[in-house]
Amino acid sequence: MTPFIPMGKFMNCLTIGIGQAGNLAVNNLYASGASSDVEATVKKVTGERWDYFRPILVNTDETDLAQAKNINKNNKIHVSAHGAGGKFEWGVRIARAHEDILFQRIRALTVEQGFKPNFVFLIHSLGGGTGSGFTPIIAEIAERIRYEAGMGENEFSIVDVPFLPFRYQKGDIEDNIIHCLNEMLRKVDGVLMVDLEHFYERIPPQYKHDPNNPLTVDKLLDAVDMDAMMAIRLLTVFGSGTSSVIEGQVADVADIKATISSGAFSVIGVNRTPVDDKGNPSVGIPHLVRATMVEKMSASSDFKKANGALLLIKGPKAPSIKDMRTAIDIIHQEIGEKTVREAYAIIPNADKYEVVLILAGVTLTRLEKILDDVEERKQGDR
């Protein structure tokens, strides 16, 4: 990890929500205020809004786009089609037919406005036709945006954030999952997996699945604190540098990219604790890290298979060397003696400490079960 060097620059984040689930997630993410303490500090010192987070929504369904009320209509791209019919192949076909239009609209919202993204997050469900079929094409467009912006490999990264759908959802879900992931693993730097089923036990009772009132994605996103989405927004704090507003040991694009690209699939989690009257965390940083690994990761996975980790800490003070070493020891206990990159950001007058943890190269419990079921089905068809 390189030492802190003030650069007067924050990381820019382009977050593209694709299909119904992606639209809802980005809509909630944009309104979440996950980094409001950072934004307030920047505005107080500079007098300017920190415009680091650029949302774009893509869908074939105008109704889904209209429900995302927190996103400006100019940032919504409607592809005129009859829908992807819940099929990956149809989604790919429609997206490919509208590829030039998609590129022109996304370029107009980024490069033409002087917005050069360091990260492009593609947020979508793996179950639907639009989410699974459009995303591989938009990943290609994101790479074209990098070229248009003249950005180097270590300044830019494309990250897939797919949602594994609920078990009860019907249709060609297993095929959509496999086809989409096979494509995305070739086109992005890393995959941060979010398993919607994994959050089921954290849903308030009134939102539990009822045959007469099915639990839909919008109910889930309204009912559950989508920690994975919050963590993604917080990644922008640890950007390609800081100004005098934020001090700390910086995790740049290359650090984050190196972690998530060290394995096929990664999981991400975030945890937080209030500041006590002395400006210290009310719950110790090591305990917060352990609780994140136990309760807050975005999908159930086998940590022992991880290839590495990235630990990011944000708060009004830098963590002590003792706390940082203890926290890293806790991670090593779970993943073995793999590389753990770490960084912190000091946010003056912040009212909480937050921990973001990425574990890369993990084995995803539910995805493994899906792959086994598909293989068993194929064997039965022979």
DONU-461916 format. One record per residue: residue number from 1; residue in three letters; x negated, y negated, z negated of N, C-alpha, C in turn. Coordinates in steps of 0.1 Angstrom, whole numbers. Atoms other than C-alpha are relative to their C-alpha. Layout:
REM residues N
<NUM 'ala' <X Y Z> <X Y Z> <X Y Z>>
...
REM end
This chain:
REM residues 382
<1 'met' <-8 12 0> <0 0 0> <-9 -12 0>>
<2 'thr' <8 13 -1> <-14 -34 10> <4 -9 -11>>
<3 'pro' <-4 10 10> <-15 -61 -17> <9 -10 6>>
<4 'phe' <-10 11 -4> <11 -89 -17> <-7 -11 7>>
<5 'ile' <5 11 -7> <4 -115 9> <12 -9 5>>
<6 'pro' <-12 9 -3> <29 -145 12> <0 -2 16>>
<7 'met' <-1 1 -14> <41 -146 48> <11 -10 4>>
<8 'gly' <-11 9 -3> <71 -169 46> <10 5 9>>
<9 'lys' <-9 -7 -10> <93 -144 64> <7 12 -7>>
<10 'phe' <-8 -11 5> <121 -120 55> <2 10 11>>
<11 'met' <-4 -11 -10> <130 -87 72> <14 -3 5>>
<12 'asn' <-13 1 -7> <158 -90 97> <6 14 2>>
<13 'cys' <-7 -13 -1> <184 -63 97> <12 -1 9>>
<14 'leu' <-11 -1 -9> <207 -55 126> <7 13 -4>>
<15 'thr' <-8 -11 5> <235 -32 113> <12 2 10>>
<16 'ile' <-10 -3 -10> <257 -16 140> <9 11 -5>>
<17 'gly' <-10 -10 4> <289 1 129> <7 5 12>>
<18 'ile' <-6 -7 -12> <302 26 155> <11 9 -4>>
<19 'gly' <-12 -8 3> <337 41 154> <6 -5 -13>>
<20 'gln' <-8 5 12> <362 38 126> <-8 0 -13>>
<21 'ala' <7 0 13> <340 49 97> <-11 -10 0>>
<22 'gly' <11 10 -1> <310 28 109> <6 -14 -1>>
<23 'asn' <-6 14 1> <333 -3 113> <3 -3 -14>>
<24 'leu' <-4 2 14> <347 1 78> <-12 -2 -9>>
<25 'ala' <12 1 9> <313 7 62> <-7 -13 2>>
<26 'val' <8 12 -2> <296 -23 78> <9 -12 -5>>
<27 'asn' <-9 11 5> <327 -45 70> <-2 -1 -15>>
<28 'asn' <2 0 15> <324 -35 33> <-14 -4 -4>>
<29 'leu' <14 4 3> <286 -38 34> <-2 -15 1>>
<30 'tyr' <2 14 -2> <287 -73 47> <7 -8 -11>>
<31 'ala' <-7 8 10> <311 -84 20> <-4 4 -14>>
<32 'ser' <4 -6 13> <294 -64 -8> <-7 -10 -10>>
<33 'gly' <8 8 8> <271 -91 -20> <-11 7 -8>>
<34 'ala' <10 -9 6> <245 -64 -28> <-12 -8 -3>>
<35 'ser' <12 7 3> <217 -89 -26> <4 -15 -3>>
<36 'ser' <-4 14 3> <236 -120 -38> <-9 -8 -8>>
<37 'asp' <9 7 8> <210 -129 -63> <-12 -5 8>>
<38 'val' <10 4 -10> <184 -130 -35> <5 -12 8>>
<39 'glu' <-5 11 -9> <206 -151 -13> <2 -13 -8>>
<40 'ala' <-1 12 8> <214 -175 -41> <-13 -7 -3>>
<41 'thr' <14 6 2> <177 -180 -49> <-5 -7 12>>
<42 'val' <5 6 -13> <168 -186 -13> <7 -13 3>>
<43 'lys' <-8 12 -3> <196 -211 -9> <-4 -12 -9>>
<44 'lys' <3 10 10> <187 -229 -41> <-14 -7 3>>
<45 'val' <14 5 -2> <150 -233 -32> <-1 -7 14>>
<46 'thr' <2 5 -14> <153 -239 6> <11 -8 5>>
<47 'gly' <-12 7 -4> <188 -253 9> <6 6 12>>
<48 'glu' <-5 -7 -12> <194 -228 37> <6 14 -3>>
<49 'arg' <-5 -14 1> <214 -196 41> <-10 10 5>>
<50 'trp' <9 -10 -5> <193 -165 44> <7 9 10>>
<51 'asp' <-8 -8 -10> <206 -151 77> <-9 12 5>>
<52 'tyr' <9 -12 -3> <187 -118 76> <9 12 5>>
<53 'phe' <-8 -12 -1> <217 -95 80> <10 -3 12>>
<54 'arg' <-8 2 -12> <234 -93 115> <9 12 2>>
<55 'pro' <-9 -12 -3> <265 -70 118> <5 -1 14>>
<56 'ile' <-7 -2 -12> <279 -57 150> <8 12 -1>>
<57 'leu' <-9 -11 0> <309 -34 154> <3 4 14>>
<58 'val' <-3 -6 -13> <315 -11 184> <12 10 -2>>
<59 'asn' <-11 -10 1> <348 8 190> <8 -1 13>>
<60 'thr' <-9 0 -11> <372 19 217> <14 -3 -5>>
<61 'asp' <-13 2 7> <401 12 192> <0 -14 -5>>
<62 'glu' <-1 13 5> <411 -24 188> <5 -1 -14>>
<63 'thr' <-6 0 13> <431 -16 157> <-11 2 -11>>
<64 'asp' <11 -2 9> <400 -3 139> <-8 -13 -1>>
<65 'leu' <8 13 0> <381 -35 149> <7 -11 -8>>
<66 'ala' <-8 11 7> <409 -57 136> <0 2 -15>>
<67 'gln' <0 -3 14> <408 -40 102> <-12 -5 -7>>
<68 'ala' <13 5 6> <372 -52 97> <1 -15 -1>>
<69 'lys' <-3 14 1> <383 -86 85> <-12 -9 -4>>
<70 'asn' <11 7 4> <349 -96 71> <-10 -3 11>>
<71 'ile' <9 1 -11> <332 -95 105> <6 -10 10>>
<72 'asn' <-4 9 -10> <334 -124 129> <4 7 13>>
<73 'lys' <-4 -7 -12> <353 -114 161> <-10 0 11>>
<74 'asn' <10 1 -10> <324 -125 182> <-10 12 -1>>
<75 'asn' <9 -11 3> <304 -97 166> <7 14 2>>
<76 'lys' <-7 -12 -3> <330 -71 176> <0 3 15>>
<77 'ile' <1 -5 -14> <325 -51 208> <11 10 3>>
<78 'his' <-10 -9 -4> <356 -35 222> <-2 6 14>>
<79 'val' <2 -7 -13> <350 -9 249> <14 4 5>>
<80 'ser' <-13 -3 -5> <382 -7 270> <0 15 5>>
<81 'ala' <-2 -14 -4> <390 30 271> <11 6 -8>>
<82 'his' <-11 -7 7> <416 55 259> <-5 8 -12>>
<83 'gly' <5 -7 11> <394 67 231> <-8 12 4>>
<84 'ala' <8 -12 -3> <370 96 229> <6 13 -3>>
<85 'gly' <-7 -12 3> <395 121 218> <-6 10 -10>>
<86 'gly' <7 -8 10> <374 133 189> <-11 9 5>>
<87 'lys' <10 -9 -7> <349 149 213> <-13 -8 3>>
<88 'phe' <14 6 -2> <311 141 214> <-2 -2 15>>
<89 'glu' <3 2 -14> <310 147 252> <8 -11 6>>
<90 'trp' <-8 11 -5> <338 123 259> <-6 -14 -4>>
<91 'gly' <6 13 5> <322 96 237> <-13 -3 8>>
<92 'val' <12 2 -7> <289 100 255> <3 -5 14>>
<93 'arg' <-4 4 -14> <306 97 289> <5 -14 1>>
<94 'ile' <-6 13 0> <325 66 280> <-11 -11 -3>>
<95 'ala' <11 10 3> <294 49 264> <-9 -2 11>>
<96 'arg' <10 1 -12> <272 57 294> <6 -8 11>>
<97 'ala' <-6 8 -10> <298 42 317> <0 -15 -3>>
<98 'his' <-1 14 5> <298 10 296> <-14 -4 -5>>
<99 'glu' <13 3 6> <261 10 288> <-5 -14 3>>
<100 'asp' <5 13 -4> <252 -22 307> <8 -11 -8>>
<101 'ile' <-8 10 8> <281 -41 290> <-4 0 -15>>
<102 'leu' <5 -1 14> <270 -28 256> <-13 -7 -2>>
<103 'phe' <14 6 1> <234 -39 262> <1 -15 0>>
<104 'gln' <-1 14 -2> <244 -73 274> <6 -7 -13>>
<105 'arg' <-7 5 11> <267 -79 244> <-10 0 -12>>
<106 'ile' <9 -1 12> <242 -67 218> <-12 -9 2>>
<107 'arg' <11 10 -3> <214 -87 235> <4 -14 -3>>
<108 'ala' <-5 14 2> <235 -118 234> <1 -3 -15>>
<109 'leu' <-1 3 15> <240 -114 196> <-13 1 -7>>
<110 'thr' <12 -1 7> <204 -108 189> <-11 -8 7>>
<111 'val' <11 7 -6> <175 -118 212> <3 -13 6>>
<112 'glu' <-4 13 -6> <194 -146 230> <2 -10 -11>>
<113 'gln' <-1 10 11> <200 -162 196> <-12 -1 -9>>
<114 'gly' <13 1 7> <164 -158 185> <0 10 -12>>
<115 'phe' <0 -10 11> <173 -129 161> <-7 12 4>>
<116 'lys' <8 -12 -4> <146 -103 163> <0 10 -12>>
<117 'pro' <-1 -9 12> <155 -73 141> <-12 8 -3>>
<118 'asn' <10 -10 4> <129 -54 121> <6 14 -1>>
<119 'phe' <-7 -13 2> <154 -27 114> <13 0 8>>
<120 'val' <-14 -2 -6> <184 -14 134> <5 12 -7>>
<121 'phe' <-7 -11 6> <207 7 113> <12 3 8>>
<122 'leu' <-11 -4 -7> <232 27 132> <9 8 -9>>
<123 'ile' <-8 -6 10> <261 36 109> <13 5 7>>
<124 'his' <-11 -7 -7> <288 61 120> <3 13 -6>>
<125 'ser' <-3 -14 4> <306 93 113> <-5 10 11>>
<126 'leu' <3 -11 -9> <295 126 128> <12 7 5>>
<127 'gly' <-11 -9 -3> <330 139 130> <8 -5 13>>
<128 'gly' <-8 5 -11> <347 116 156> <-7 -1 13>>
<129 'gly' <6 1 -13> <341 112 193> <-8 -12 3>>
<130 'thr' <7 13 -2> <332 75 193> <-13 0 -9>>
<131 'gly' <11 0 8> <309 78 163> <-11 9 4>>
<132 'ser' <10 -10 -4> <291 109 175> <-5 -2 14>>
<133 'gly' <4 1 -14> <291 102 212> <-6 -13 4>>
<134 'phe' <5 13 -4> <284 64 214> <-14 -2 -6>>
<135 'thr' <12 3 7> <255 64 189> <-13 3 7>>
<136 'pro' <12 -2 -8> <229 81 210> <-3 -10 11>>
<137 'ile' <1 10 -11> <235 56 238> <-4 -13 -6>>
<138 'ile' <4 12 6> <233 27 214> <-14 0 -6>>
<139 'ala' <14 -2 4> <200 41 200> <-9 -4 12>>
<140 'glu' <8 3 -11> <186 38 235> <0 -15 3>>
<141 'ile' <-1 15 -2> <199 2 238> <-8 -7 -11>>
<142 'ala' <8 6 10> <183 -6 205> <-15 0 3>>
<143 'glu' <14 -1 -4> <149 5 219> <-2 -11 11>>
<144 'arg' <1 10 -10> <156 -18 249> <-1 -14 -7>>
<145 'ile' <0 13 7> <162 -47 224> <-14 -2 -6>>
<146 'arg' <14 1 5> <128 -40 208> <-9 -5 11>>
<147 'tyr' <8 5 -11> <112 -44 242> <3 -14 4>>
<148 'glu' <-3 13 -3> <131 -75 250> <-5 -10 -10>>
<149 'ala' <5 9 10> <121 -90 217> <-15 -1 -1>>
<150 'gly' <14 0 0> <85 -82 223> <-6 4 -13>>
<151 'met' <4 -4 13> <81 -64 190> <-8 13 1>>
<152 'gly' <9 -12 0> <54 -39 182> <6 12 -8>>
<153 'glu' <-5 -12 7> <59 -4 168> <1 -2 -15>>
<154 'asn' <1 1 14> <50 -14 133> <9 -12 -5>>
<155 'glu' <-8 11 3> <74 -44 134> <15 4 1>>
<156 'phe' <-14 -3 -4> <106 -25 144> <2 15 -3>>
<157 'ser' <-4 -14 2> <124 7 134> <15 2 2>>
<158 'ile' <-14 -4 -2> <156 24 144> <3 11 -10>>
<159 'val' <-3 -10 10> <173 43 116> <15 4 2>>
<160 'asp' <-14 -5 -1> <204 65 120> <5 2 -14>>
<161 'val' <-7 -2 13> <229 65 90> <13 7 3>>
<162 'pro' <-12 -7 -4> <254 92 99> <7 5 -13>>
<163 'phe' <-8 -6 11> <283 103 76> <4 14 4>>
<164 'leu' <-6 -14 -1> <290 140 72> <14 -1 -4>>
<165 'pro' <-14 2 3> <328 141 73> <5 9 -11>>
<166 'phe' <-7 -8 9> <352 156 48> <2 14 5>>
<167 'arg' <-2 -14 -4> <356 194 49> <14 2 6>>
<168 'tyr' <-14 -3 -5> <394 191 55> <2 -6 14>>
<169 'gln' <-2 6 -13> <389 170 87> <0 10 11>>
<170 'lys' <-2 -10 -11> <400 189 118> <-6 -5 13>>
<171 'gly' <5 4 -14> <388 190 154> <-14 7 2>>
<172 'asp' <12 -5 -4> <355 197 170> <-12 -5 -8>>
<173 'ile' <9 7 9> <336 185 140> <-14 6 0>>
<174 'glu' <13 -7 0> <309 211 138> <-8 -2 12>>
<175 'asp' <7 2 -13> <300 208 175> <-4 -15 1>>
<176 'asn' <4 14 0> <300 170 172> <-12 -3 -9>>
<177 'ile' <11 2 10> <277 171 142> <-13 5 7>>
<178 'ile' <12 -6 -5> <252 194 159> <-5 -7 13>>
<179 'his' <4 6 -12> <252 177 193> <-6 -14 -3>>
<180 'cys' <4 13 3> <249 142 178> <-14 0 -7>>
<181 'leu' <12 -1 7> <221 151 154> <-12 4 9>>
<182 'asn' <11 -4 -9> <201 169 181> <-4 -12 9>>
<183 'glu' <4 12 -8> <202 137 202> <-7 -10 -9>>
<184 'met' <5 11 8> <195 113 174> <-14 3 -6>>
<185 'leu' <13 -3 5> <165 132 160> <-11 -3 11>>
<186 'arg' <10 3 -10> <148 125 194> <-1 -15 3>>
<187 'lys' <-1 14 -4> <158 88 196> <-2 -10 -11>>
<188 'val' <2 9 11> <153 73 161> <-12 4 -8>>
<189 'asp' <11 -3 8> <126 70 136> <3 8 -12>>
<190 'gly' <-4 -8 12> <146 86 108> <15 1 -1>>
<191 'val' <-14 -2 2> <180 98 97> <2 0 -15>>
<192 'leu' <-4 1 14> <194 87 63> <14 5 -1>>
<193 'met' <-13 -7 0> <222 111 57> <9 -4 -12>>
<194 'val' <-10 3 10> <254 102 38> <11 11 1>>
<195 'asp' <-10 -11 0> <277 131 29> <12 -5 -8>>
<196 'leu' <-13 5 6> <313 118 23> <5 10 -11>>
<197 'glu' <-5 -10 9> <322 151 6> <-8 -1 -14>>
<198 'his' <8 1 12> <293 145 -19> <5 -10 -10>>
<199 'phe' <-5 11 9> <311 114 -32> <14 4 -6>>
<200 'tyr' <-14 -3 3> <344 132 -37> <2 0 -15>>
<201 'glu' <-2 -1 14> <339 139 -74> <0 -14 -7>>
<202 'arg' <1 13 6> <333 102 -80> <12 -9 4>>
<203 'ile' <-12 8 -4> <366 91 -65> <10 0 -11>>
<204 'pro' <-11 0 11> <393 79 -90> <11 9 3>>
<205 'pro' <-11 -10 -2> <421 104 -95> <11 -3 10>>
<206 'gln' <-11 4 -9> <447 84 -76> <-4 1 15>>
<207 'tyr' <5 -1 -13> <425 87 -45> <-3 15 5>>
<208 'lys' <4 -14 -3> <420 125 -47> <9 5 12>>
<209 'his' <-8 -5 -11> <432 145 -17> <13 6 -3>>
<210 'asp' <-14 -4 1> <469 150 -15> <5 4 13>>
<211 'pro' <-5 -3 -13> <485 169 14> <9 -10 6>>
<212 'asn' <-10 10 -4> <512 143 15> <-6 -14 2>>
<213 'asn' <7 13 -1> <487 114 13> <-15 2 2>>
<214 'pro' <14 -4 -2> <454 125 29> <-10 -11 -3>>
<215 'leu' <11 9 4> <422 109 17> <-7 -4 13>>
<216 'thr' <6 5 -13> <411 88 47> <-13 -7 -3>>
<217 'val' <13 6 2> <377 72 53> <2 -14 -6>>
<218 'asp' <-2 13 6> <391 37 45> <3 0 -15>>
<219 'lys' <-2 -1 14> <404 49 12> <-13 3 -8>>
<220 'leu' <13 -3 6> <370 64 4> <-8 -12 -2>>
<221 'leu' <8 11 1> <352 33 12> <5 -11 -9>>
<222 'asp' <-6 9 9> <376 12 -8> <-2 5 -15>>
<223 'ala' <0 -6 13> <375 36 -38> <-14 2 -6>>
<224 'val' <14 -4 4> <338 45 -40> <-10 -11 1>>
<225 'asp' <11 9 -2> <309 23 -47> <-10 6 9>>
<226 'met' <9 -7 -10> <290 32 -15> <-14 -4 -2>>
<227 'asp' <14 3 4> <256 32 -31> <-10 1 12>>
<228 'ala' <9 -1 -12> <239 43 2> <1 -13 8>>
<229 'met' <-1 12 -8> <253 12 19> <-7 -12 -7>>
<230 'met' <7 10 7> <241 -10 -9> <-15 1 1>>
<231 'ala' <14 -2 -1> <207 5 -8> <-6 -5 14>>
<232 'ile' <4 4 -13> <204 -2 29> <-1 -15 1>>
<233 'arg' <1 15 0> <212 -39 24> <-12 -4 -9>>
<234 'leu' <11 4 8> <186 -40 -4> <-13 2 6>>
<235 'leu' <13 -2 -7> <159 -27 19> <-5 -13 6>>
<236 'thr' <5 12 -6> <158 -61 35> <-8 -9 -9>>
<237 'val' <7 8 9> <145 -76 3> <-15 3 0>>
<238 'phe' <14 -4 0> <113 -56 7> <-6 -1 14>>
<239 'gly' <2 1 -14> <106 -70 41> <-14 -2 4>>
<240 'ser' <13 2 -6> <77 -80 63> <-8 -11 -7>>
<241 'gly' <7 10 8> <67 -106 37> <9 -7 -8>>
<242 'thr' <-8 8 8> <80 -131 13> <-4 -15 1>>
<243 'ser' <4 14 2> <80 -168 7> <-2 -2 -15>>
<244 'ser' <2 2 14> <74 -185 -26> <12 3 -8>>
<245 'val' <-12 -3 7> <110 -176 -35> <-1 14 -7>>
<246 'ile' <1 -14 5> <103 -139 -39> <-15 4 -1>>
<247 'glu' <14 -5 2> <70 -125 -53> <1 15 -2>>
<248 'gly' <1 -14 2> <59 -90 -54> <-9 8 9>>
<249 'gln' <8 -9 -9> <41 -61 -38> <9 5 11>>
<250 'val' <-10 -1 -11> <57 -59 -4> <-1 14 6>>
<251 'ala' <-1 -12 -9> <69 -27 14> <4 -5 13>>
<252 'asp' <-3 6 -13> <68 -37 50> <7 11 9>>
<253 'val' <-7 -10 -9> <85 -20 80> <-8 12 2>>
<254 'ala' <9 -12 -2> <55 3 85> <1 10 -12>>
<255 'asp' <-1 -9 12> <58 16 49> <13 8 0>>
<256 'ile' <-13 -6 0> <95 23 52> <1 10 11>>
<257 'lys' <0 -8 -12> <91 37 87> <-8 13 -2>>
<258 'ala' <8 -12 2> <63 60 76> <6 10 -9>>
<259 'thr' <-7 -9 9> <84 74 48> <11 8 7>>
<260 'ile' <-12 -7 -5> <116 82 67> <-3 8 12>>
<261 'ser' <4 -8 -12> <98 95 98> <-8 12 -4>>
<262 'ser' <8 -11 4> <79 120 77> <8 14 0>>
<263 'gly' <-8 -12 0> <108 145 79> <13 -3 8>>
<264 'ala' <-11 2 -8> <139 151 99> <11 -8 -7>>
<265 'phe' <-12 7 7> <165 140 73> <-5 -5 -14>>
<266 'ser' <3 6 13> <162 117 43> <14 -3 -7>>
<267 'val' <-12 5 8> <186 107 15> <-5 -12 -7>>
<268 'ile' <3 13 6> <188 73 -2> <10 -2 -12>>
<269 'gly' <-8 3 11> <201 62 -35> <-4 -14 -7>>
<270 'val' <2 13 7> <204 30 -56> <6 1 -14>>
<271 'asn' <-5 0 14> <208 24 -93> <-3 -14 -5>>
<272 'arg' <2 13 5> <210 -7 -114> <3 -1 -15>>
<273 'thr' <-2 2 14> <209 -19 -150> <-1 -15 -3>>
<274 'pro' <0 14 3> <216 -53 -166> <-13 -4 -7>>
<275 'val' <12 6 7> <188 -76 -179> <4 -3 -14>>
<276 'asp' <-3 3 14> <186 -79 -217> <-4 -14 -3>>
<277 'asp' <3 14 3> <180 -112 -235> <-14 -4 1>>
<278 'lys' <15 3 -2> <142 -109 -230> <-4 1 15>>
<279 'gly' <3 -1 -14> <145 -104 -193> <-5 14 4>>
<280 'asn' <4 -14 -3> <137 -67 -195> <12 9 4>>
<281 'pro' <-12 -8 -4> <159 -39 -181> <6 6 -13>>
<282 'ser' <-7 -6 11> <185 -27 -206> <-2 15 -1>>
<283 'val' <3 -14 0> <178 8 -195> <-14 1 7>>
<284 'gly' <14 0 -6> <141 17 -188> <-1 5 14>>
<285 'ile' <2 -3 -14> <129 19 -152> <-2 16 2>>
<286 'pro' <1 -14 -2> <118 56 -156> <13 7 -1>>
<287 'his' <-13 -7 2> <152 66 -169> <9 -4 12>>
<288 'leu' <-8 4 -11> <169 46 -141> <-4 9 13>>
<289 'val' <4 -8 -11> <148 65 -115> <5 15 -1>>
<290 'arg' <-4 -14 2> <156 99 -131> <16 1 3>>
<291 'ala' <-15 0 -2> <194 90 -131> <3 -1 15>>
<292 'thr' <-3 1 -14> <192 80 -95> <-2 13 7>>
<293 'met' <2 -13 -6> <178 114 -85> <11 10 -3>>
<294 'val' <-10 -9 4> <204 132 -105> <14 -3 5>>
<295 'glu' <-14 4 -2> <235 112 -98> <3 -9 13>>
<296 'lys' <-2 11 -10> <230 86 -70> <-4 2 14>>
<297 'met' <5 -2 -14> <215 101 -39> <12 2 9>>
<298 'ser' <-11 0 -10> <236 100 -7> <5 13 5>>
<299 'ala' <-4 -13 -4> <238 137 -1> <-7 11 -9>>
<300 'ser' <5 -10 8> <232 169 -20> <-12 7 8>>
<301 'ser' <12 -5 -8> <197 182 -10> <-10 7 -9>>
<302 'asp' <11 -7 7> <167 203 -20> <-12 -9 0>>
<303 'phe' <11 10 1> <142 178 -33> <-14 7 2>>
<304 'lys' <13 -7 -1> <114 204 -34> <-5 0 14>>
<305 'lys' <5 0 -14> <113 204 4> <-4 -14 5>>
<306 'ala' <3 14 -4> <108 166 5> <-15 -1 4>>
<307 'asn' <14 2 -4> <77 154 24> <-6 -13 -6>>
<308 'gly' <5 12 6> <75 121 6> <11 -9 -5>>
<309 'ala' <-10 8 6> <93 93 -12> <-4 -15 1>>
<310 'leu' <3 14 1> <96 55 -13> <9 -5 -11>>
<311 'leu' <-6 6 12> <104 37 -46> <-1 -15 1>>
<312 'leu' <0 15 0> <115 1 -45> <7 -5 -12>>
<313 'ile' <-5 5 12> <122 -19 -76> <2 -15 1>>
<314 'lys' <-3 14 -1> <138 -54 -78> <5 -5 -13>>
<315 'gly' <-5 6 12> <143 -76 -108> <-7 -13 -3>>
<316 'pro' <6 13 3> <133 -108 -126> <-15 1 -5>>
<317 'lys' <14 -2 3> <99 -93 -137> <-5 12 7>>
<318 'ala' <7 -12 -6> <74 -68 -122> <1 11 -11>>
<319 'pro' <0 -11 10> <77 -34 -138> <-14 2 -5>>
<320 'ser' <13 -2 5> <49 -25 -161> <-7 12 7>>
<321 'ile' <7 -11 -6> <21 -2 -149> <4 13 -6>>
<322 'lys' <-4 -12 7> <31 23 -175> <13 5 5>>
<323 'asp' <-13 -4 -5> <67 23 -163> <0 5 14>>
<324 'met' <2 -5 -14> <57 26 -127> <-6 13 1>>
<325 'arg' <7 -13 -1> <34 55 -133> <9 11 -5>>
<326 'thr' <-9 -10 5> <60 73 -154> <11 3 10>>
<327 'ala' <-11 -2 -10> <87 67 -127> <-6 9 11>>
<328 'ile' <6 -8 -11> <63 81 -100> <-2 15 -5>>
<329 'asp' <2 -14 6> <55 111 -123> <14 8 1>>
<330 'ile' <-13 -6 0> <93 118 -125> <3 5 14>>
<331 'ile' <-2 -4 -14> <95 118 -87> <-9 12 4>>
<332 'his' <9 -11 -3> <65 141 -84> <5 13 -7>>
<333 'gln' <-5 -12 7> <81 165 -109> <11 7 9>>
<334 'glu' <-10 -6 -9> <109 170 -83> <-5 4 14>>
<335 'ile' <4 -2 -14> <91 168 -50> <-14 6 1>>
<336 'gly' <14 -5 -1> <56 180 -59> <-9 -11 3>>
<337 'glu' <10 10 -2> <24 162 -52> <0 -6 14>>
<338 'lys' <-2 7 -13> <37 144 -21> <-3 -15 -1>>
<339 'thr' <3 14 0> <30 108 -11> <13 -7 -5>>
<340 'val' <-11 9 5> <52 83 -31> <-5 -14 2>>
<341 'arg' <3 14 -2> <50 48 -17> <9 -8 -10>>
<342 'glu' <-7 8 9> <61 21 -41> <-2 -15 2>>
<343 'ala' <1 15 -1> <68 -17 -42> <10 -6 -9>>
<344 'tyr' <-9 7 8> <86 -43 -62> <2 -14 6>>
<345 'ala' <-3 14 -4> <102 -77 -56> <5 -7 -13>>
<346 'ile' <-3 7 12> <105 -103 -83> <10 -11 5>>
<347 'ile' <-11 9 -3> <138 -123 -81> <2 -9 -12>>
<348 'pro' <-1 9 12> <137 -153 -105> <15 -1 -4>>
<349 'asn' <-14 1 6> <168 -154 -128> <9 11 5>>
<350 'ala' <-9 -11 -3> <182 -121 -115> <6 5 -13>>
<351 'asp' <-7 -5 12> <207 -107 -139> <0 16 -1>>
<352 'lys' <1 -15 0> <199 -70 -131> <-13 5 6>>
<353 'tyr' <10 -7 -7> <172 -46 -121> <6 10 9>>
<354 'glu' <-5 -10 -10> <178 -24 -91> <-11 9 5>>
<355 'val' <10 -10 -6> <160 7 -79> <6 6 12>>
<356 'val' <-3 -7 -12> <161 20 -44> <-10 12 2>>
<357 'leu' <9 -12 -1> <148 55 -38> <4 7 13>>
<358 'ile' <-1 -8 -12> <143 73 -4> <-8 13 -2>>
<359 'leu' <7 -13 -1> <134 110 -3> <1 5 14>>
<360 'ala' <1 -4 -14> <123 121 31> <-3 14 2>>
<361 'gly' <3 -14 -4> <122 155 48> <7 10 -9>>
<362 'val' <-7 -9 9> <147 171 24> <9 10 8>>
<363 'thr' <-10 -9 -5> <169 201 31> <13 -3 -5>>
<364 'leu' <-13 4 3> <205 191 32> <9 12 -2>>
<365 'thr' <-8 -12 4> <227 217 14> <12 2 9>>
<366 'arg' <-12 -2 -8> <259 211 33> <-3 2 15>>
<367 'leu' <3 -2 -14> <243 207 67> <-5 14 3>>
<368 'glu' <5 -14 -1> <225 240 62> <12 9 1>>
<369 'lys' <-12 -9 0> <259 256 55> <7 -1 13>>
<370 'ile' <-7 2 -13> <274 241 86> <-8 7 11>>
<371 'leu' <8 -6 -10> <245 253 108> <1 15 -1>>
<372 'asp' <-2 -14 2> <248 288 93> <14 5 5>>
<373 'asp' <-14 -4 -4> <286 289 99> <1 0 16>>
<374 'val' <-1 1 -15> <281 278 136> <-8 12 6>>
<375 'glu' <8 -11 -5> <254 305 141> <8 13 -2>>
<376 'glu' <-8 -12 3> <277 331 125> <12 1 10>>
<377 'arg' <-11 0 -10> <305 320 148> <-4 4 13>>
<378 'lys' <6 -4 -13> <283 324 178> <-3 14 1>>
<379 'gln' <3 -14 0> <272 358 168> <13 8 1>>
<380 'gly' <-13 -7 -1> <309 368 164> <6 -1 14>>
<381 'asp' <-5 2 -13> <317 355 199> <-7 9 10>>
<382 'arg' <8 -8 -10> <290 377 215> <6 14 1>>
REM end
